[in-house]
């Protein structure tokens, strides 16, 4: 999958709370190893495990994934309330802000390892991961959303729902194509247009989704990474004209955008004004915070959003626990839930689950050994298994539609067999 990101923040109260939590966490002095043995392993003492995060809290375009930090904090708080990881409490330092800047991403990774001496980085959530090679070289277990190539292949880097941007020989998650096929009454005879930003990430997204939709039986009538990645276009007419005539002079049955929220708003608004009546879909715009503004709500009305986790509307035990944990981390307040929040939560959850399996003698070697035979079921992302997840996605997901100011599940959470990536 691609690099799903959104530009609008959640409710102000939630953001203020996250910022306050970050400040408080940075003020906590790191603990010292309690034994010579523990001192041999970075970030591990007899009583604690030090973990940090890297998140695009800010960006030049105003986009923020700040809720990712709150989600991670919520999971770590519950783990500590339940006794920690094999008796050790998690000392979560909070997330470093990389500003969606490759240089800052690498600097954040270096700081966490060389200065803060963390055992693991969880979450890592950004559109850039220039610190990946450094973290892999330093053997730092790292967890995040596997929407970047660095989550597919390295030994110490894990996607919380697997590898979503595989290399040839890996597999493609078919949740999106199969979900769209279900909404259109099948893929046979149907066409899709796929559009992305002109960036390495966008080009890779086009390559994967073009193959995924074709494998599901669609005709891919348009597939371009042509939208500037540095600024949102003020005029979408050229893109709209190409899309609406891409299907042998006709409009495609579905337009698949793999871009950020501001781009989606501009593109979808322009398509609607041009009279497009087909299906609109993207992987980023599932956030109650987007419903706060009339213009945003109207622009995204009718759009089907891809999820690779259970929808918040689910009443499963895992979702009920997630909501309770977030509320606890928010000081008992009800805060708007977001995809970013769940990204942080599930990144932390996979780290905690593998670390528990590693046992009392926690070292990187023991952690990696535990990961090599790790599996569990019934999570918010379906059944998990490592090292499978370092090559393949876990293959599960759902679609929700923004309709009349609220999200509704349009395709229920389901796991689909992946297809080979060529």
C-alpha positions as a Markdown table, in Angstrom:
| # | Residue | x | y | z |
|---|---|---|---|---|
| 1 | Unk | 0.0 | 0.0 | 0.0 |
| 2 | Unk | 1.0 | 3.6 | -0.2 |
| 3 | Unk | 1.9 | 6.3 | 2.0 |
| 4 | Unk | -1.4 | 7.2 | 3.5 |
| 5 | Unk | -1.4 | 10.7 | 5.1 |
| 6 | Unk | -3.9 | 13.5 | 5.9 |
| 7 | Unk | -3.6 | 17.1 | 6.4 |
| 8 | Unk | -6.1 | 18.2 | 9.0 |
| 9 | Unk | -5.7 | 17.8 | 12.7 |
| 10 | Unk | -8.2 | 16.3 | 15.0 |
| 11 | Unk | -10.1 | 18.3 | 17.7 |
| 12 | Unk | -8.1 | 21.0 | 19.5 |
| 13 | Unk | -8.6 | 19.4 | 22.9 |
| 14 | Unk | -7.0 | 16.2 | 21.7 |
| 15 | Unk | -4.1 | 17.9 | 20.1 |
| 16 | Unk | -3.4 | 20.1 | 23.2 |
| 17 | Unk | -3.5 | 17.0 | 25.3 |
| 18 | Unk | -1.0 | 15.1 | 23.1 |
| 19 | Unk | 1.3 | 18.1 | 23.1 |
| 20 | Unk | 1.2 | 18.3 | 26.9 |
| 21 | Unk | 1.9 | 14.6 | 27.1 |
| 22 | Unk | 4.9 | 15.0 | 24.8 |
| 23 | Unk | 6.3 | 17.8 | 27.0 |
| 24 | Unk | 5.8 | 15.8 | 30.1 |
| 25 | Unk | 7.5 | 12.7 | 28.7 |
| 26 | Unk | 10.5 | 14.7 | 27.5 |
| 27 | Unk | 10.9 | 16.1 | 31.0 |
| 28 | Unk | 11.2 | 12.6 | 32.5 |
| 29 | Unk | 14.9 | 11.8 | 33.2 |
| 30 | Unk | 16.0 | 8.5 | 31.6 |
| 31 | Unk | 16.6 | 5.7 | 34.1 |
| 32 | Unk | 20.0 | 4.2 | 34.6 |
| 33 | Unk | 20.7 | 0.5 | 34.2 |
| 34 | Unk | 20.3 | -1.4 | 37.5 |
| 35 | Unk | 22.8 | -4.1 | 36.8 |
| 36 | Unk | 25.9 | -4.7 | 34.7 |
| 37 | Unk | 24.1 | -7.2 | 32.6 |
| 38 | Unk | 21.3 | -4.9 | 31.8 |
| 39 | Unk | 23.8 | -2.1 | 30.9 |
| 40 | Unk | 25.0 | -4.3 | 28.0 |
| 41 | Unk | 21.6 | -3.8 | 26.2 |
| 42 | Unk | 20.7 | -0.3 | 25.1 |
| 43 | Unk | 17.5 | 1.0 | 26.8 |
| 44 | Unk | 16.9 | -2.0 | 29.1 |
| 45 | Unk | 17.3 | -1.9 | 32.9 |
| 46 | Unk | 16.1 | -4.3 | 35.5 |
| 47 | Unk | 12.9 | -2.3 | 35.8 |
| 48 | Unk | 12.3 | -0.5 | 32.5 |
| 49 | Unk | 12.5 | -0.6 | 28.7 |
| 50 | Unk | 13.0 | 2.7 | 27.0 |
| 51 | Unk | 11.1 | 3.3 | 23.8 |
| 52 | Unk | 10.8 | 6.4 | 21.6 |
| 53 | Unk | 8.9 | 7.4 | 18.4 |
| 54 | Unk | 9.4 | 9.4 | 15.2 |
| 55 | Unk | 6.2 | 11.1 | 13.9 |
| 56 | Unk | 5.5 | 13.9 | 11.5 |
| 57 | Unk | 3.9 | 16.2 | 14.1 |
| 58 | Unk | 4.2 | 19.2 | 11.8 |
| 59 | Unk | 5.0 | 19.8 | 8.2 |
| 60 | Unk | 5.4 | 22.8 | 5.8 |
| 61 | Unk | 2.0 | 22.2 | 4.4 |
| 62 | Unk | 0.3 | 22.1 | 7.8 |
| 63 | Unk | -0.3 | 18.3 | 7.8 |
| 64 | Unk | 0.1 | 16.6 | 11.2 |
| 65 | Unk | 0.1 | 13.0 | 12.4 |
| 66 | Unk | 0.3 | 14.1 | 16.0 |
| 67 | Unk | -2.4 | 11.6 | 17.1 |
| 68 | Unk | 0.0 | 8.8 | 16.4 |
| 69 | Unk | 1.8 | 9.7 | 19.6 |
| 70 | Unk | -1.4 | 9.5 | 21.7 |
| 71 | Unk | -2.3 | 6.1 | 20.2 |
| 72 | Unk | 1.1 | 4.7 | 21.2 |
| 73 | Unk | 1.0 | 6.3 | 24.6 |
| 74 | Unk | -2.4 | 4.7 | 25.2 |
| 75 | Unk | -1.1 | 1.2 | 24.5 |
| 76 | Unk | 2.0 | 1.6 | 26.6 |
| 77 | Unk | -0.1 | 3.0 | 29.5 |
| 78 | Unk | -2.3 | -0.2 | 29.5 |
| 79 | Unk | 0.8 | -2.4 | 29.3 |
| 80 | Unk | 2.3 | -0.7 | 32.3 |
| 81 | Unk | -1.0 | -0.9 | 34.2 |
| 82 | Unk | -1.0 | -4.6 | 33.6 |
| 83 | Unk | 2.5 | -5.0 | 35.1 |
| 84 | Unk | 4.7 | -4.0 | 32.2 |
| 85 | Unk | 6.6 | -6.4 | 29.9 |
| 86 | Unk | 7.7 | -9.3 | 32.0 |
| 87 | Unk | 8.0 | -7.1 | 35.0 |
| 88 | Unk | 9.6 | -4.1 | 33.3 |
| 89 | Unk | 7.7 | -0.9 | 32.8 |
| 90 | Unk | 7.8 | 0.9 | 29.5 |
| 91 | Unk | 9.5 | 4.3 | 29.6 |
| 92 | Unk | 8.0 | 5.9 | 26.6 |
| 93 | Unk | 9.9 | 9.1 | 25.7 |
| 94 | Unk | 7.3 | 10.3 | 23.3 |
| 95 | Unk | 7.7 | 11.0 | 19.6 |
| 96 | Unk | 10.4 | 13.1 | 17.9 |
| 97 | Unk | 8.9 | 15.4 | 15.2 |
| 98 | Unk | 10.6 | 14.9 | 11.8 |
| 99 | Unk | 8.5 | 17.7 | 10.1 |
| 100 | Unk | 8.1 | 15.3 | 7.1 |
| 101 | Unk | 11.7 | 16.1 | 6.3 |
| 102 | Unk | 14.2 | 13.3 | 5.4 |
| 103 | Unk | 17.1 | 15.1 | 7.1 |
| 104 | Unk | 15.1 | 15.5 | 10.3 |
| 105 | Unk | 13.9 | 11.9 | 10.2 |
| 106 | Unk | 17.5 | 10.6 | 10.2 |
| 107 | Unk | 18.5 | 13.1 | 12.9 |
| 108 | Unk | 15.6 | 11.9 | 15.0 |
| 109 | Unk | 16.7 | 8.3 | 14.6 |
| 110 | Unk | 20.2 | 9.2 | 15.6 |
| 111 | Unk | 19.1 | 11.2 | 18.7 |
| 112 | Unk | 16.9 | 8.4 | 19.9 |
| 113 | Unk | 19.6 | 5.8 | 19.6 |
| 114 | Unk | 22.8 | 7.7 | 20.4 |
| 115 | Unk | 21.5 | 10.2 | 23.0 |
| 116 | Unk | 18.3 | 8.7 | 24.5 |
| 117 | Unk | 19.6 | 5.1 | 24.2 |
| 118 | Unk | 16.2 | 3.6 | 23.3 |
| 119 | Unk | 15.7 | -0.2 | 22.9 |
| 120 | Unk | 13.1 | 0.3 | 20.2 |
| 121 | Unk | 11.4 | 2.9 | 18.1 |
| 122 | Unk | 7.6 | 2.5 | 18.1 |
| 123 | Unk | 5.9 | 4.2 | 16.4 |
| 124 | Unk | 7.7 | 5.5 | 13.3 |
| 125 | Unk | 5.1 | 7.3 | 11.2 |
| 126 | Unk | 6.1 | 9.6 | 8.4 |
| 127 | Unk | 6.1 | 9.8 | 4.6 |
| 128 | Unk | 9.9 | 9.7 | 4.8 |
| 129 | Unk | 12.1 | 7.1 | 6.5 |
| 130 | Unk | 15.6 | 8.2 | 5.8 |
| 131 | Unk | 16.6 | 6.9 | 9.2 |
| 132 | Unk | 15.8 | 3.3 | 8.3 |
| 133 | Unk | 19.3 | 2.2 | 7.3 |
| 134 | Unk | 20.7 | 3.7 | 10.5 |
| 135 | Unk | 18.2 | 1.9 | 12.7 |
| 136 | Unk | 18.7 | -1.3 | 10.9 |
| 137 | Unk | 22.5 | -1.0 | 11.2 |
| 138 | Unk | 22.2 | -0.3 | 14.9 |
| 139 | Unk | 19.8 | -3.2 | 15.3 |
| 140 | Unk | 16.9 | -1.2 | 16.7 |
| 141 | Unk | 13.5 | -2.9 | 16.6 |
| 142 | Unk | 11.3 | -0.4 | 14.8 |
| 143 | Unk | 7.6 | -0.5 | 14.3 |
| 144 | Unk | 5.2 | 1.6 | 12.1 |
| 145 | Unk | 2.8 | 1.6 | 9.2 |
| 146 | Unk | 4.4 | -0.5 | 6.4 |
| 147 | Unk | 3.6 | 1.9 | 3.7 |
| 148 | Unk | 7.3 | 2.5 | 2.8 |
| 149 | Unk | 9.8 | 0.1 | 1.2 |
| 150 | Unk | 12.0 | 0.2 | 4.3 |
| 151 | Unk | 9.3 | -1.9 | 6.1 |
| 152 | Unk | 9.7 | -4.7 | 3.6 |
| 153 | Unk | 12.8 | -6.8 | 4.0 |
| 154 | Unk | 15.0 | -5.4 | 6.7 |
| 155 | Unk | 15.4 | -7.7 | 9.8 |
| 156 | Unk | 14.7 | -5.1 | 12.5 |
| 157 | Unk | 11.9 | -3.1 | 11.0 |
| 158 | Unk | 8.3 | -4.2 | 11.2 |
| 159 | Unk | 5.0 | -3.0 | 9.7 |
| 160 | Unk | 2.1 | -3.3 | 12.2 |
| 161 | Unk | -0.1 | -4.8 | 9.5 |
| 162 | Unk | 2.8 | -6.2 | 7.5 |
| 163 | Unk | 4.6 | -5.1 | 4.4 |
| 164 | Unk | 2.4 | -3.0 | 2.1 |
| 165 | Unk | 5.0 | -2.0 | -0.6 |
| 166 | Unk | 6.6 | -5.3 | -1.5 |
| 167 | Unk | 9.5 | -6.1 | -3.7 |
| 168 | Unk | 9.1 | -8.5 | -6.6 |
| 169 | Unk | 8.5 | -11.9 | -5.1 |
| 170 | Unk | 6.3 | -10.5 | -2.3 |
| 171 | Unk | 2.6 | -10.1 | -2.4 |
| 172 | Unk | 0.0 | -7.4 | -2.7 |
| 173 | Unk | -2.9 | -6.7 | -0.3 |
| 174 | Unk | -6.1 | -6.9 | -2.3 |
| 175 | Unk | -8.5 | -5.3 | 0.2 |
| 176 | Unk | -8.9 | -2.1 | -1.9 |
| 177 | Unk | -9.5 | -3.8 | -5.3 |
| 178 | Unk | -11.8 | -6.5 | -3.9 |
| 179 | Unk | -13.7 | -3.9 | -1.9 |
| 180 | Unk | -14.3 | -1.6 | -4.9 |
| 181 | Unk | -15.4 | -4.7 | -6.9 |
| 182 | Unk | -18.0 | -5.5 | -4.2 |
| 183 | Unk | -19.3 | -1.9 | -4.4 |
| 184 | Unk | -19.5 | -2.0 | -8.2 |
| 185 | Unk | -21.1 | -5.4 | -8.5 |
| 186 | Unk | -17.9 | -7.0 | -9.8 |
| 187 | Unk | -14.8 | -6.0 | -11.6 |
| 188 | Unk | -15.5 | -7.5 | -15.0 |
| 189 | Unk | -16.1 | -4.8 | -17.5 |
| 190 | Unk | -15.3 | -2.0 | -15.0 |
| 191 | Unk | -12.5 | 0.5 | -15.3 |
| 192 | Unk | -10.5 | 2.5 | -12.7 |
| 193 | Unk | -8.3 | 5.6 | -12.8 |
| 194 | Unk | -5.4 | 5.7 | -10.3 |
| 195 | Unk | -3.7 | 9.0 | -9.5 |
| 196 | Unk | -0.8 | 9.8 | -7.2 |
| 197 | Unk | 1.7 | 12.5 | -6.4 |
| 198 | Unk | 4.9 | 12.8 | -8.6 |
| 199 | Unk | 7.2 | 11.3 | -6.0 |
| 200 | Unk | 9.0 | 8.1 | -5.5 |
| 201 | Unk | 6.3 | 7.1 | -3.1 |
| 202 | Unk | 3.6 | 8.0 | -5.6 |
| 203 | Unk | 5.3 | 6.2 | -8.4 |
| 204 | Unk | 5.6 | 3.0 | -6.4 |
| 205 | Unk | 2.0 | 3.4 | -5.3 |
| 206 | Unk | 0.9 | 3.6 | -9.0 |
| 207 | Unk | 2.9 | 0.5 | -9.8 |
| 208 | Unk | 1.4 | -1.6 | -7.0 |
| 209 | Unk | -2.2 | -0.5 | -7.3 |
| 210 | Unk | -2.2 | -0.7 | -11.1 |
| 211 | Unk | -1.2 | -4.4 | -10.7 |
| 212 | Unk | -3.6 | -5.0 | -7.8 |
| 213 | Unk | -6.6 | -3.7 | -9.6 |
| 214 | Unk | -5.7 | -5.5 | -12.8 |
| 215 | Unk | -5.3 | -8.7 | -10.9 |
| 216 | Unk | -8.8 | -8.3 | -9.4 |
| 217 | Unk | -10.2 | -8.0 | -13.0 |
| 218 | Unk | -10.5 | -4.3 | -13.5 |
| 219 | Unk | -9.3 | -2.4 | -16.6 |
| 220 | Unk | -6.9 | 0.2 | -15.4 |
| 221 | Unk | -7.6 | 3.0 | -17.9 |
| 222 | Unk | -5.4 | 5.7 | -16.2 |
| 223 | Unk | -2.5 | 5.3 | -13.9 |
| 224 | Unk | -0.2 | 8.4 | -13.3 |
| 225 | Unk | 1.9 | 9.8 | -10.6 |
| 226 | Unk | 1.5 | 13.3 | -12.0 |
| 227 | Unk | 0.4 | 15.7 | -9.2 |
| 228 | Unk | 3.2 | 17.8 | -7.7 |
| 229 | Unk | 4.1 | 16.5 | -4.2 |
| 230 | Unk | 5.3 | 19.8 | -2.8 |
| 231 | Unk | 2.1 | 22.0 | -3.2 |
| 232 | Unk | -1.6 | 21.4 | -3.8 |
| 233 | Unk | -2.6 | 22.5 | -7.4 |
| 234 | Unk | -4.8 | 25.5 | -7.6 |
| 235 | Unk | -6.2 | 24.3 | -10.9 |
| 236 | Unk | -7.3 | 20.7 | -11.3 |
| 237 | Unk | -8.9 | 21.0 | -14.8 |
| 238 | Unk | -6.1 | 19.3 | -16.7 |
| 239 | Unk | -6.1 | 16.3 | -14.4 |
| 240 | Unk | -9.9 | 16.1 | -14.5 |
| 241 | Unk | -10.0 | 16.3 | -18.3 |
| 242 | Unk | -7.5 | 13.4 | -18.6 |
| 243 | Unk | -9.4 | 11.2 | -16.1 |
| 244 | Unk | -12.8 | 11.8 | -17.6 |
| 245 | Unk | -11.7 | 10.7 | -21.1 |
| 246 | Unk | -9.3 | 7.9 | -20.0 |
| 247 | Unk | -11.7 | 5.1 | -20.5 |
| 248 | Unk | -11.7 | 5.1 | -24.4 |
| 249 | Unk | -13.1 | 8.6 | -24.3 |
| 250 | Unk | -15.4 | 8.0 | -21.4 |
| 251 | Unk | -15.1 | 8.4 | -17.6 |
| 252 | Unk | -13.9 | 5.4 | -15.6 |
| 253 | Unk | -16.2 | 3.6 | -13.1 |
| 254 | Unk | -14.0 | 4.6 | -10.2 |
| 255 | Unk | -11.3 | 7.1 | -9.4 |
| 256 | Unk | -8.7 | 5.9 | -7.0 |
| 257 | Unk | -6.6 | 8.6 | -5.3 |
| 258 | Unk | -3.5 | 7.7 | -3.4 |
| 259 | Unk | -2.8 | 11.2 | -2.2 |
| 260 | Unk | -3.1 | 13.3 | 0.9 |
| 261 | Unk | -6.3 | 14.9 | 2.2 |
| 262 | Unk | -5.7 | 18.5 | 0.7 |
| 263 | Unk | -5.1 | 16.9 | -2.8 |
| 264 | Unk | -8.2 | 14.6 | -2.4 |
| 265 | Unk | -10.4 | 17.6 | -1.5 |
| 266 | Unk | -9.2 | 19.5 | -4.6 |
| 267 | Unk | -9.4 | 16.6 | -7.0 |
| 268 | Unk | -12.8 | 15.3 | -5.8 |
| 269 | Unk | -14.4 | 18.7 | -5.7 |
| 270 | Unk | -13.2 | 19.4 | -9.3 |
| 271 | Unk | -14.5 | 16.0 | -10.5 |
| 272 | Unk | -17.9 | 16.5 | -8.9 |
| 273 | Unk | -18.1 | 20.0 | -10.5 |
| 274 | Unk | -17.3 | 18.4 | -13.9 |
| 275 | Unk | -20.3 | 16.1 | -13.4 |
| 276 | Unk | -18.5 | 12.9 | -12.5 |
| 277 | Unk | -21.0 | 10.4 | -11.1 |
| 278 | Unk | -18.6 | 7.4 | -10.5 |
| 279 | Unk | -17.1 | 6.0 | -7.4 |
| 280 | Unk | -14.5 | 8.1 | -5.5 |
| 281 | Unk | -12.0 | 6.4 | -3.1 |
| 282 | Unk | -8.8 | 7.1 | -1.2 |
| 283 | Unk | -6.9 | 5.6 | 1.7 |
| 284 | Unk | -6.5 | 8.7 | 4.0 |
| 285 | Unk | -9.7 | 10.5 | 4.8 |
| 286 | Unk | -11.1 | 8.5 | 7.8 |
| 287 | Unk | -11.0 | 11.0 | 10.6 |
| 288 | Unk | -14.0 | 12.5 | 12.5 |
| 289 | Unk | -11.9 | 15.7 | 12.7 |
| 290 | Unk | -12.5 | 16.2 | 8.9 |
| 291 | Unk | -16.3 | 16.4 | 9.6 |
| 292 | Unk | -15.9 | 19.6 | 11.7 |
| 293 | Unk | -15.7 | 21.9 | 8.6 |
| 294 | Unk | -18.6 | 22.1 | 6.2 |
| 295 | Unk | -16.4 | 22.6 | 3.1 |
| 296 | Unk | -14.3 | 19.5 | 3.9 |
| 297 | Unk | -17.3 | 17.4 | 4.7 |
| 298 | Unk | -19.0 | 18.4 | 1.5 |
| 299 | Unk | -15.9 | 17.8 | -0.6 |
| 300 | Unk | -15.5 | 14.3 | 0.8 |
| 301 | Unk | -19.2 | 13.3 | 0.9 |
| 302 | Unk | -19.7 | 10.0 | -0.8 |
| 303 | Unk | -16.0 | 9.0 | -0.8 |
| 304 | Unk | -15.2 | 5.4 | 0.1 |
| 305 | Unk | -12.1 | 5.3 | 2.3 |
| 306 | Unk | -9.8 | 2.2 | 2.5 |
| 307 | Unk | -9.0 | 1.0 | 6.0 |
| 308 | Unk | -6.5 | -1.8 | 6.9 |
| 309 | Unk | -7.9 | -2.2 | 10.3 |
| 310 | Unk | -11.3 | -2.7 | 11.8 |
| 311 | Unk | -13.5 | 0.4 | 11.5 |
| 312 | Unk | -14.1 | 2.5 | 14.7 |
| 313 | Unk | -17.8 | 1.6 | 14.2 |
| 314 | Unk | -17.0 | -2.0 | 15.1 |
| 315 | Unk | -18.1 | -3.4 | 18.4 |
| 316 | Unk | -15.5 | -6.1 | 18.6 |
| 317 | Unk | -13.6 | -6.7 | 22.0 |
| 318 | Unk | -10.4 | -5.4 | 20.4 |
| 319 | Unk | -12.0 | -2.1 | 19.3 |
| 320 | Unk | -13.7 | -1.7 | 22.6 |
| 321 | Unk | -10.4 | -2.1 | 24.3 |
| 322 | Unk | -8.7 | 0.4 | 22.0 |
| 323 | Unk | -11.4 | 3.0 | 22.7 |
| 324 | Unk | -11.0 | 2.5 | 26.5 |
| 325 | Unk | -7.2 | 2.8 | 26.3 |
| 326 | Unk | -7.4 | 6.0 | 24.3 |
| 327 | Unk | -9.9 | 7.5 | 26.7 |
| 328 | Unk | -7.6 | 6.6 | 29.6 |
| 329 | Unk | -4.6 | 8.1 | 28.0 |
| 330 | Unk | -6.7 | 11.3 | 27.3 |
| 331 | Unk | -7.4 | 11.7 | 31.0 |
| 332 | Unk | -10.9 | 10.3 | 30.8 |
| 333 | Unk | -11.9 | 12.6 | 28.0 |
| 334 | Unk | -13.8 | 11.5 | 24.8 |
| 335 | Unk | -11.5 | 12.5 | 21.9 |
| 336 | Unk | -12.1 | 12.0 | 18.2 |
| 337 | Unk | -10.5 | 8.8 | 17.0 |
| 338 | Unk | -8.3 | 8.8 | 13.9 |
| 339 | Unk | -6.3 | 6.6 | 11.6 |
| 340 | Unk | -3.1 | 8.1 | 13.0 |
| 341 | Unk | -4.1 | 7.3 | 16.5 |
| 342 | Unk | -4.6 | 3.6 | 15.6 |
| 343 | Unk | -1.3 | 3.6 | 13.7 |
| 344 | Unk | 0.5 | 4.5 | 16.9 |
| 345 | Unk | -1.5 | 2.1 | 19.0 |
| 346 | Unk | -1.0 | -0.9 | 16.8 |
| 347 | Unk | 2.7 | -0.2 | 16.3 |
| 348 | Unk | 3.1 | -0.2 | 20.0 |
| 349 | Unk | 0.9 | -3.3 | 20.3 |
| 350 | Unk | 3.1 | -5.3 | 18.0 |
| 351 | Unk | 6.2 | -4.3 | 19.9 |
| 352 | Unk | 4.7 | -5.1 | 23.2 |
| 353 | Unk | 3.4 | -8.5 | 22.0 |
| 354 | Unk | 6.8 | -9.6 | 20.6 |
| 355 | Unk | 8.7 | -8.3 | 23.7 |
| 356 | Unk | 6.4 | -10.3 | 26.0 |
| 357 | Unk | 7.2 | -13.4 | 24.0 |
| 358 | Unk | 10.9 | -12.7 | 24.3 |
| 359 | Unk | 10.9 | -13.3 | 28.0 |
| 360 | Unk | 12.5 | -11.8 | 31.0 |
| 361 | Unk | 16.1 | -11.7 | 29.6 |
| 362 | Unk | 15.3 | -9.0 | 27.1 |
| 363 | Unk | 18.1 | -8.5 | 24.5 |
| 364 | Unk | 17.9 | -7.6 | 20.8 |
| 365 | Unk | 18.9 | -11.2 | 20.0 |
| 366 | Unk | 16.1 | -12.7 | 22.2 |
| 367 | Unk | 13.6 | -10.1 | 20.8 |
| 368 | Unk | 14.5 | -11.1 | 17.2 |
| 369 | Unk | 14.3 | -14.8 | 18.0 |
| 370 | Unk | 10.8 | -14.3 | 19.5 |
| 371 | Unk | 9.8 | -12.4 | 16.4 |
| 372 | Unk | 10.9 | -15.3 | 14.1 |
| 373 | Unk | 8.1 | -17.5 | 15.5 |
| 374 | Unk | 5.5 | -14.8 | 16.5 |
| 375 | Unk | 1.9 | -15.1 | 15.6 |
| 376 | Unk | -1.5 | -14.1 | 17.1 |
| 377 | Unk | -5.1 | -13.8 | 16.0 |
| 378 | Unk | -8.1 | -11.5 | 16.4 |
| 379 | Unk | -6.3 | -8.2 | 16.5 |
| 380 | Unk | -7.6 | -4.9 | 14.9 |
| 381 | Unk | -5.5 | -5.8 | 11.8 |
| 382 | Unk | -6.5 | -9.5 | 11.7 |
| 383 | Unk | -4.2 | -12.4 | 12.2 |
| 384 | Unk | -0.5 | -11.4 | 12.5 |
| 385 | Unk | 2.6 | -13.5 | 11.9 |
| 386 | Unk | 6.4 | -12.7 | 11.7 |
| 387 | Unk | 8.6 | -12.8 | 9.8 |
| 388 | Unk | 5.8 | -13.1 | 7.2 |
| 389 | Unk | 4.9 | -9.5 | 7.9 |
| 390 | Unk | 8.3 | -8.3 | 6.8 |
| 391 | Unk | 7.5 | -9.6 | 3.2 |
| 392 | Unk | 3.7 | -9.7 | 3.0 |
| 393 | Unk | 0.8 | -7.7 | 4.3 |
| 394 | Unk | -1.6 | -9.4 | 6.7 |
| 395 | Unk | -4.2 | -9.0 | 3.9 |
| 396 | Unk | -7.2 | -7.6 | 5.9 |
| 397 | Unk | -9.2 | -4.4 | 5.6 |
| 398 | Unk | -12.5 | -2.6 | 5.1 |
| 399 | Unk | -14.1 | 0.4 | 3.4 |
| 400 | Unk | -16.1 | 3.1 | 5.0 |
| 401 | Unk | -18.1 | 5.9 | 3.2 |
| 402 | Unk | -18.6 | 9.4 | 4.4 |
| 403 | Unk | -22.3 | 9.9 | 4.0 |
| 404 | Unk | -24.5 | 12.7 | 5.2 |
| 405 | Unk | -21.9 | 13.9 | 7.7 |
| 406 | Unk | -21.0 | 10.5 | 9.2 |
| 407 | Unk | -18.9 | 7.5 | 8.4 |
| 408 | Unk | -20.7 | 4.2 | 7.5 |
| 409 | Unk | -19.1 | 0.8 | 6.8 |
| 410 | Unk | -19.6 | 0.2 | 3.1 |
| 411 | Unk | -17.5 | -3.0 | 2.9 |
| 412 | Unk | -17.1 | -4.9 | 6.2 |
| 413 | Unk | -13.6 | -5.8 | 7.6 |
| 414 | Unk | -12.4 | -9.0 | 5.8 |
| 415 | Unk | -9.2 | -10.7 | 4.9 |
| 416 | Unk | -8.4 | -11.4 | 1.3 |
| 417 | Unk | -5.8 | -13.8 | -0.2 |
| 418 | Unk | -2.9 | -11.6 | -1.5 |
| 419 | Unk | -1.6 | -11.8 | -5.1 |
| 420 | Unk | 2.0 | -12.1 | -6.2 |
| 421 | Unk | 3.8 | -8.8 | -6.8 |
| 422 | Unk | 5.8 | -8.8 | -10.1 |
